[in-house]
Amino acid sequence: MVMIDTQSLLGMAAIGVVLTLAVSDCGGDGGSANAGPAPAIALETPAEAAATSSETAATAAGVSGVPTAAPTETAIPEPSASPAPEPTFAPPEGFGLTSGRSKFDELAPELAGLNSWINSEPFTLESQRGNVVLIDFWTYTCVNCIRTLPYLKEWHAKYSGQGLVILGVHTPEFEFEKIRANLIDAIRGFGIEYPVTQDNDFGTWRAFENNFWPAKYLIDKDGFVRYTHFGEGAYDVTEGQIRDLLRESGSDLSLIAPNTEAQPATDTDSLGVEVNLGLTRELYAGTGRNYSALMSLTTPPYVLHSEYYEGTDLEALYQDPGIHQNHFLFLHGLWMNTKESLIHARDTEGYEDYIVLQFFATSVNVVMASTNDKPLDVRLTMDGKPMLPERSGADIKFDDDGNSYVRVDESRMYRVVDMDVFGDHELKLSSTSPRMEVFAFTFGAYQGGEPES
């Protein structure tokens, strides 16, 4: 059990922000235009601590990190059961190759421990000799992964007839992402037609010694890993590598043009600023990530209330301190903390319980669910007022009185803020229902707002 008074926690967090973000150059799910990948901070803590370390180290490349250790074993559900974006990041020569593996001297590891297949019958990498295979590690609530999907879909449409096989290896971050029915809904929603397989037990993830979402491994016709890329961006470089390997395999691409459209660019106002004024880091609501961050002594936790750290699966009455810092979550009212989330713990009438945060970004997304899968509404305000349509994400709705809200009818990521200009604002989420469950917040800093995906 961890017992820390609020002032000590705030002080530790303030120091931790400087330490953490000085390493990764900025927080959130991306980095500055000139930042390379930061080295991971080694933590001798449980799996979630490794996750926090990887997530912090990876921010510069627009990736999310998770533990390489196996997650807690869970029963595989039946199908009916109900980590500043820098899209132009071009890694230096050899970046992203697993330590000890060269581009040309080692066969790709075989797929391992997979749970089910979607859009395809099961296959092995050995059976794909002669084809070029692109392995994409992803998870359906990861905004970094979602931003790469339009490019993957385009490559599948253009090159699948030329010998390219894209395999999405879905390795989940949250328990609800392990449910096959949820993943199928996400695949349909995103319009993914290439094969996807469930890696719920991290078997293939570990075989590839992978650490990040999204991560791409390009395998040639003879089964050798020839190129890797972690995170968003470098789409032109990746497509160029795909085309080179397809030509090596004998494909004629003379009638297929590469994509030469300009890629989304980072808003320059988010670059070169002080830590507390920079892009907000990814924020986690669950105790798993928060305890691990606290234990690391280098990464600040995400929730700044001492009551939160008295145990897991506990209800507590929180008091909003009234002063909010960038990079942290603040609570008011009755909430229960779980390993992965915060759950609103009582019925209310006037939206008096809430989660509030100060953020610096152009876009904000939040992973939410209803604890009993029945739809519920979450009201959002920005700077104390209802959202403006021109600053609202795709999932914001408005009632007859002009109040802005999100209808939470699936366990997924919801787009709530989308602005043309980078800036700082205060966002508040509240619900009258005790079924509101919040997992994580992610942020973007693209010029003109979030790119279409």
C-alpha positions as CSV (number, residue, x, y, z in Angstrom):
1,M,0.0,0.0,0.0
2,V,1.3,3.5,-0.9
3,M,0.3,6.4,1.4
4,I,1.5,9.8,0.3
5,D,0.0,13.2,1.1
6,T,-1.2,15.4,-1.7
7,Q,1.6,18.0,-1.5
8,S,4.3,15.3,-1.6
9,L,2.6,13.7,-4.6
10,L,2.3,17.0,-6.4
11,G,6.0,17.7,-5.7
12,M,7.1,14.3,-6.9
13,A,4.9,14.7,-10.0
14,A,6.3,18.1,-10.9
15,I,9.9,16.8,-10.6
16,G,8.9,13.6,-12.5
17,V,7.4,15.6,-15.4
18,V,10.7,17.4,-16.0
19,L,12.7,14.2,-15.7
20,T,10.4,12.1,-18.0
21,L,9.8,14.7,-20.6
22,A,13.3,15.9,-20.8
23,V,14.2,12.3,-21.8
24,S,11.5,12.0,-24.4
25,D,11.6,15.6,-25.5
26,C,7.8,16.0,-25.2
27,G,4.9,14.1,-23.7
28,G,1.8,12.5,-25.1
29,D,1.7,10.2,-28.1
30,G,4.3,12.0,-30.3
31,G,7.4,14.1,-30.2
32,S,9.2,17.0,-31.7
33,A,10.2,17.2,-35.3
34,N,13.9,16.8,-34.4
35,A,13.6,14.3,-31.7
36,G,14.9,10.8,-32.1
37,P,13.7,7.9,-30.0
38,A,14.7,8.3,-26.4
39,P,16.3,5.4,-24.5
40,A,14.0,3.3,-22.4
41,I,14.3,3.7,-18.6
42,A,14.9,0.4,-17.0
43,L,12.5,-0.3,-14.1
44,E,12.7,-3.2,-11.7
45,T,9.0,-3.3,-11.2
46,P,6.0,-5.4,-12.4
47,A,4.9,-5.6,-16.0
48,E,3.0,-2.3,-15.9
49,A,6.2,-0.5,-14.8
50,A,7.9,-1.8,-18.0
51,A,4.9,-0.5,-19.9
52,T,5.3,2.9,-18.4
53,S,9.0,2.9,-19.2
54,S,8.4,1.9,-22.8
55,E,5.6,4.4,-23.3
56,T,7.8,7.2,-22.0
57,A,10.8,6.3,-24.1
58,A,8.7,5.9,-27.3
59,T,6.9,9.2,-27.3
60,A,9.3,10.9,-29.8
61,A,8.4,8.4,-32.5
62,G,4.7,8.5,-32.0
63,V,4.4,5.1,-30.5
64,S,2.9,3.5,-27.4
65,G,4.9,1.0,-25.4
66,V,3.8,-2.1,-23.5
67,P,5.5,-4.7,-21.4
68,T,7.4,-7.5,-23.1
69,A,6.4,-9.8,-20.2
70,A,3.4,-12.0,-20.6
71,P,0.1,-10.4,-19.4
72,T,-2.0,-12.1,-16.8
73,E,-3.6,-15.2,-18.3
74,T,-7.3,-14.9,-19.0
75,A,-9.8,-17.2,-20.6
76,I,-10.3,-16.6,-24.3
77,P,-13.8,-15.3,-24.7
78,E,-16.2,-16.9,-27.1
79,P,-17.0,-14.8,-30.2
80,S,-20.5,-14.0,-28.8
81,A,-19.0,-12.5,-25.6
82,S,-20.3,-9.2,-25.0
83,P,1.4,4.0,-27.5
84,A,3.2,15.4,-30.6
85,P,2.3,13.1,-33.5
86,E,5.3,13.3,-35.8
87,P,4.0,11.8,-39.0
88,T,7.0,12.8,-41.0
89,F,9.5,11.1,-38.6
90,A,12.1,9.3,-40.7
91,P,14.2,7.0,-38.5
92,P,18.0,7.0,-39.0
93,E,19.6,4.1,-40.9
94,G,18.9,0.9,-39.0
95,F,16.6,2.4,-36.4
96,G,14.1,0.1,-35.0
97,L,15.9,-3.2,-35.6
98,T,15.8,-5.4,-32.6
99,S,19.2,-5.5,-30.9
100,G,21.3,-8.4,-32.3
101,R,19.2,-8.7,-35.5
102,S,20.6,-7.5,-38.8
103,K,18.4,-6.7,-41.8
104,F,19.7,-9.6,-43.8
105,D,21.1,-12.4,-41.6
106,E,18.1,-13.7,-39.6
107,L,14.8,-15.2,-40.6
108,A,11.7,-13.6,-39.1
109,P,10.5,-15.5,-36.1
110,E,7.4,-17.6,-36.7
111,L,4.0,-16.5,-35.5
112,A,3.2,-17.9,-32.1
113,G,0.4,-18.2,-29.6
114,L,-2.3,-16.7,-31.7
115,N,-5.9,-16.9,-30.6
116,S,-8.1,-16.4,-33.7
117,W,-8.0,-15.1,-37.2
118,I,-10.2,-12.6,-39.0
119,N,-10.5,-11.9,-42.7
120,S,-8.3,-15.0,-43.4
121,E,-7.7,-18.6,-42.6
122,P,-4.7,-19.2,-40.3
123,F,-1.3,-19.3,-42.0
124,T,2.4,-19.4,-41.1
125,L,5.2,-17.1,-42.2
126,E,6.9,-20.1,-43.7
127,S,3.9,-20.7,-45.9
128,Q,4.2,-17.2,-47.3
129,R,7.7,-17.7,-48.8
130,G,7.7,-16.0,-52.2
131,N,5.5,-13.2,-50.9
132,V,6.4,-10.0,-49.2
133,V,4.9,-9.8,-45.7
134,L,4.2,-6.7,-43.6
135,I,3.6,-7.5,-40.0
136,D,1.7,-4.6,-38.2
137,F,1.5,-4.8,-34.4
138,W,-1.5,-2.7,-33.4
139,T,-4.4,-2.5,-30.9
140,Y,-7.8,-0.9,-31.8
141,T,-7.9,1.8,-29.2
142,C,-4.4,3.1,-29.8
143,V,-4.6,6.5,-31.6
144,N,-1.1,6.0,-33.0
145,C,-2.2,2.8,-34.6
146,I,-5.5,4.3,-35.9
147,R,-3.6,7.1,-37.6
148,T,-1.6,4.5,-39.7
149,L,-4.6,2.5,-40.8
150,P,-5.4,4.6,-44.0
151,Y,-1.9,3.9,-45.3
152,L,-2.1,0.2,-44.5
153,K,-5.4,0.0,-46.3
154,E,-4.0,1.8,-49.3
155,W,-1.0,-0.5,-49.5
156,H,-3.3,-3.6,-49.3
157,A,-5.5,-2.2,-52.1
158,K,-2.5,-1.4,-54.3
159,Y,-0.1,-4.3,-53.7
160,S,-2.0,-7.3,-52.5
161,G,-2.3,-8.5,-56.1
162,Q,1.4,-8.0,-56.5
163,G,2.5,-10.3,-53.7
164,L,2.1,-8.2,-50.6
165,V,0.5,-9.8,-47.6
166,I,-0.3,-7.5,-44.7
167,L,-1.0,-9.2,-41.4
168,G,-2.4,-7.1,-38.5
169,V,-1.2,-8.7,-35.2
170,H,-3.7,-7.3,-32.7
171,T,-2.0,-7.3,-29.3
172,P,-4.4,-5.7,-26.8
173,E,-3.7,-3.0,-24.2
174,F,-7.0,-3.4,-22.3
175,E,-8.9,-6.5,-21.3
176,F,-12.0,-5.6,-23.4
177,E,-9.8,-5.5,-26.5
178,K,-9.3,-9.3,-26.1
179,I,-12.9,-9.9,-26.9
180,R,-13.2,-11.2,-30.5
181,A,-16.6,-9.6,-31.0
182,N,-15.2,-6.2,-30.0
183,L,-12.3,-6.6,-32.4
184,I,-14.6,-7.6,-35.3
185,D,-16.7,-4.5,-34.7
186,A,-13.5,-2.4,-34.8
187,I,-12.2,-4.0,-38.0
188,R,-15.6,-3.4,-39.7
189,G,-15.7,0.2,-38.5
190,F,-12.2,0.9,-39.8
191,G,-12.9,-0.9,-43.1
192,I,-9.9,-3.3,-42.7
193,E,-9.9,-6.1,-45.3
194,Y,-6.4,-7.6,-44.8
195,P,-5.9,-10.5,-42.4
196,V,-5.9,-9.7,-38.7
197,T,-5.0,-12.2,-35.9
198,Q,-5.5,-12.0,-32.2
199,D,-2.3,-12.1,-30.1
200,N,-4.0,-11.9,-26.7
201,D,-1.3,-13.7,-24.9
202,F,1.6,-11.7,-26.5
203,G,3.1,-14.8,-28.0
204,T,4.0,-13.3,-31.4
205,W,4.8,-9.9,-29.7
206,R,7.4,-11.7,-27.6
207,A,8.7,-13.8,-30.6
208,F,9.5,-10.5,-32.4
209,E,10.9,-8.9,-29.2
210,N,8.5,-6.0,-29.9
211,N,7.9,-3.1,-27.5
212,F,5.7,-0.7,-29.3
213,W,2.4,0.1,-30.9
214,P,2.3,0.5,-33.9
215,A,5.3,-1.5,-35.1
216,K,5.9,-2.7,-38.7
217,Y,8.2,-5.5,-39.7
218,L,8.7,-6.0,-43.5
219,I,9.7,-9.5,-44.5
220,D,11.1,-10.4,-47.9
221,K,10.2,-13.3,-50.2
222,D,12.8,-15.5,-48.5
223,G,11.5,-14.8,-45.0
224,F,14.1,-12.3,-43.8
225,V,13.3,-9.1,-41.9
226,R,14.5,-6.3,-44.2
227,Y,12.9,-3.2,-42.7
228,T,11.2,-2.1,-39.5
229,H,9.5,1.1,-38.4
230,F,8.0,2.0,-35.0
231,G,5.3,4.6,-34.6
232,E,3.6,6.9,-37.0
233,G,5.1,8.6,-40.0
234,A,7.7,7.7,-42.6
235,Y,4.9,6.3,-44.8
236,D,6.7,7.2,-48.0
237,V,9.8,5.5,-46.8
238,T,7.8,2.4,-45.8
239,E,6.0,2.3,-49.1
240,G,9.3,2.6,-50.9
241,Q,10.7,-0.4,-49.0
242,I,7.6,-2.4,-49.9
243,R,8.0,-1.6,-53.6
244,D,11.7,-2.5,-53.5
245,L,11.0,-5.9,-52.0
246,L,8.1,-6.6,-54.4
247,R,10.4,-5.8,-57.3
248,E,13.0,-8.2,-55.9
249,S,10.3,-10.9,-55.9
250,G,9.6,-10.3,-59.6
251,S,6.5,-7.9,-59.5
252,D,6.1,-5.3,-62.2
253,L,5.0,-2.1,-60.5
254,S,5.3,0.2,-63.5
255,L,1.5,0.9,-63.6
256,I,1.2,1.4,-59.8
257,A,2.3,4.8,-58.5
258,P,3.5,5.4,-55.0
259,N,1.6,7.9,-52.8
260,T,3.2,11.3,-53.2
261,E,0.7,13.3,-51.2
262,A,2.0,15.5,-48.4
263,Q,1.8,13.7,-45.0
264,P,0.3,15.4,-42.0
265,A,2.6,17.8,-40.2
266,T,3.1,18.8,-36.6
267,D,1.8,22.2,-35.5
268,T,4.9,24.2,-35.0
269,D,3.4,26.0,-31.9
270,S,3.8,22.7,-30.1
271,L,7.5,22.5,-30.7
272,G,10.4,23.9,-28.7
273,V,8.3,24.9,-25.7
274,E,8.6,24.3,-21.9
275,V,7.5,21.0,-20.6
276,N,4.4,22.3,-18.9
277,L,3.4,24.1,-22.1
278,G,4.1,21.2,-24.4
279,L,1.8,18.5,-25.9
280,T,0.1,16.6,-23.1
281,R,1.4,13.1,-22.6
282,E,-0.9,10.1,-22.8
283,L,-2.8,9.9,-19.5
284,Y,-3.9,6.6,-17.9
285,A,-6.7,6.2,-15.4
286,G,-5.9,2.8,-14.0
287,T,-3.9,1.9,-11.0
288,G,-1.6,-0.5,-12.9
289,R,0.0,2.4,-14.8
290,N,-0.2,4.9,-12.0
291,Y,1.4,2.6,-9.3
292,S,4.1,1.6,-11.8
293,A,4.9,5.3,-12.6
294,L,5.0,6.1,-8.9
295,M,7.3,3.2,-8.2
296,S,9.7,4.2,-11.0
297,L,10.7,7.5,-9.3
298,T,11.3,8.9,-12.8
299,T,7.9,8.9,-14.5
300,P,5.2,10.9,-12.7
301,P,1.8,9.3,-12.0
302,Y,-1.2,10.4,-13.9
303,V,-3.7,11.0,-11.1
304,L,-2.9,13.6,-8.5
305,H,-5.0,12.6,-5.5
306,S,-3.5,10.8,-2.4
307,E,-6.8,8.8,-1.9
308,Y,-6.2,7.1,-5.2
309,Y,-3.1,5.4,-3.9
310,E,-4.7,3.7,-0.8
311,G,-5.5,0.6,-2.8
312,T,-7.1,-0.8,-5.9
313,D,-10.8,-1.4,-6.6
314,L,-11.7,1.1,-3.8
315,E,-14.3,3.8,-3.9
316,A,-13.2,7.2,-2.7
317,L,-14.7,10.6,-2.5
318,Y,-12.5,13.1,-4.3
319,Q,-12.2,16.8,-4.0
320,D,-11.1,18.8,-7.0
321,P,-8.1,21.0,-5.8
322,G,-9.2,23.7,-8.3
323,I,-5.7,24.2,-9.7
324,H,-4.9,21.9,-12.6
325,Q,-1.6,21.1,-14.2
326,N,-0.8,19.9,-17.7
327,H,-0.1,16.2,-17.9
328,F,-2.4,15.1,-15.0
329,L,-5.9,14.0,-14.2
330,F,-8.0,15.5,-11.4
331,L,-11.2,14.0,-9.9
332,H,-14.3,15.3,-8.1
333,G,-17.0,13.1,-6.5
334,L,-17.2,9.4,-5.9
335,W,-15.0,7.2,-8.1
336,M,-13.7,3.7,-8.0
337,N,-10.2,2.9,-9.2
338,T,-9.4,-0.3,-11.0
339,K,-6.3,-1.7,-12.5
340,E,-7.2,-0.3,-15.9
341,S,-9.8,2.4,-15.3
342,L,-11.7,4.8,-13.2
343,I,-15.4,4.1,-12.8
344,H,-18.0,6.7,-11.7
345,A,-19.4,5.1,-8.5
346,R,-22.9,6.7,-7.9
347,D,-26.0,8.0,-9.5
348,T,-26.1,11.8,-9.6
349,E,-28.5,14.4,-10.9
350,G,-26.6,17.5,-11.8
351,Y,-23.3,16.2,-13.3
352,E,-21.6,17.2,-10.0
353,D,-19.0,14.4,-10.3
354,Y,-16.3,14.7,-13.0
355,I,-12.8,14.1,-14.4
356,V,-11.0,17.3,-15.4
357,L,-7.7,18.0,-17.0
358,Q,-5.8,20.9,-18.5
359,F,-4.4,19.9,-21.9
360,F,-2.1,21.4,-24.6
361,A,-3.0,19.9,-28.0
362,T,-5.0,20.2,-31.2
363,S,-7.0,17.0,-30.6
364,V,-8.1,14.9,-27.6
365,N,-9.3,11.3,-27.6
366,V,-10.6,9.3,-24.6
367,V,-11.0,5.5,-24.3
368,M,-14.3,4.8,-22.5
369,A,-16.9,2.1,-21.9
370,S,-20.1,1.4,-20.1
371,T,-19.7,-1.2,-17.4
372,N,-22.8,-3.1,-18.3
373,D,-22.6,-2.4,-22.1
374,K,-25.8,-0.4,-22.1
375,P,-25.3,3.0,-23.7
376,L,-24.8,6.1,-21.6
377,D,-24.1,9.8,-22.2
378,V,-21.0,11.6,-21.0
379,R,-21.3,15.4,-20.9
380,L,-18.2,17.3,-21.9
381,T,-17.3,21.0,-21.4
382,M,-14.3,22.9,-22.5
383,D,-13.2,26.0,-20.5
384,G,-16.4,25.8,-18.5
385,K,-18.7,25.9,-21.5
386,P,-20.3,23.4,-24.0
387,M,-18.1,22.4,-26.8
388,L,-18.2,24.5,-30.0
389,P,-19.0,22.5,-33.1
390,E,-15.8,23.8,-34.8
391,R,-13.7,22.5,-32.0
392,S,-15.5,19.2,-31.5
393,G,-14.2,15.7,-32.3
394,A,-16.2,13.3,-34.5
395,D,-18.0,11.7,-31.6
396,I,-19.4,14.8,-30.0
397,K,-23.1,15.3,-30.2
398,F,-25.4,18.2,-29.0
399,D,-28.7,18.0,-27.2
400,D,-31.6,20.4,-27.7
401,D,-30.2,22.8,-25.1
402,G,-26.8,23.0,-26.7
403,N,-25.0,20.7,-24.3
404,S,-22.2,18.7,-25.8
405,Y,-21.9,15.0,-25.0
406,V,-20.7,11.6,-26.2
407,R,-22.9,8.6,-26.5
408,V,-20.8,5.7,-25.1
409,D,-22.3,2.6,-26.7
410,E,-19.1,0.6,-27.4
411,S,-15.8,0.0,-25.6
412,R,-13.5,2.0,-27.7
413,M,-11.6,5.3,-28.3
414,Y,-13.9,8.4,-28.7
415,R,-12.8,11.5,-30.5
416,V,-13.8,14.5,-28.4
417,V,-11.7,17.5,-29.3
418,D,-10.4,18.5,-32.8
419,M,-9.1,22.0,-33.3
420,D,-7.2,23.8,-36.1
421,V,-4.8,25.6,-33.7
422,F,-2.6,24.2,-30.9
423,G,-3.5,25.6,-27.5
424,D,-4.3,25.0,-23.9
425,H,-7.7,24.4,-22.6
426,E,-9.6,22.7,-19.7
427,L,-11.7,19.7,-20.5
428,K,-14.3,18.2,-18.1
429,L,-16.1,14.9,-18.4
430,S,-19.1,14.0,-16.3
431,S,-22.0,11.6,-16.2
432,T,-25.0,11.0,-14.0
433,S,-24.6,7.2,-14.5
434,P,-22.5,4.9,-12.2
435,R,-21.6,2.9,-15.4
436,M,-19.2,5.5,-16.9
437,E,-15.7,3.9,-17.2
438,V,-12.6,5.9,-18.4
439,F,-9.4,4.2,-19.3
440,A,-7.0,6.7,-21.0
441,F,-6.6,10.0,-22.8
442,T,-4.5,10.6,-25.9
443,F,-3.6,13.8,-27.6
444,G,-2.4,15.1,-31.0
445,A,-0.7,18.2,-32.4
446,Y,-1.3,18.1,-36.1
447,Q,-1.5,21.3,-38.2
448,G,-5.2,21.8,-38.9
449,G,-6.3,19.2,-36.4
450,E,-6.6,15.4,-36.5
451,P,-6.1,13.9,-39.9
452,E,-8.9,11.9,-41.3
453,S,-8.8,8.2,-40.5
